[in-house]
C-alpha cells in the first residue's frame, strides 16, 4: 500500500468516526459542525485553484493524489 493510499484510508476512517460522534452528539442536542461550513468552503476553493493551476479537473487531481493517472487519446 502506498503512502497516498494509506492517507486516503486514514482520512476515510476519520470521517466515519466523526460521523459517529456527530450522531451521538446530535442525540444530546449538540451540533459538532457549527461554524464548519466556512472551513469547508475554503477547502473547496483551494482544491479548485490547485486543479486549475495544474490544468486538470478536480477529479483528475483527486485521482492523481492516490497515484492514478488518466490518459486521453488526442485525435
Secondary structure, 3 states (H helix, E strand, C coil): CCHHHHHHHHHHHHHHHHHHHHHHHHHCCCCCCCCCHHHHHHHHHHHHHHHHHHCCCHHHHHHHHCCCCCCCCCC
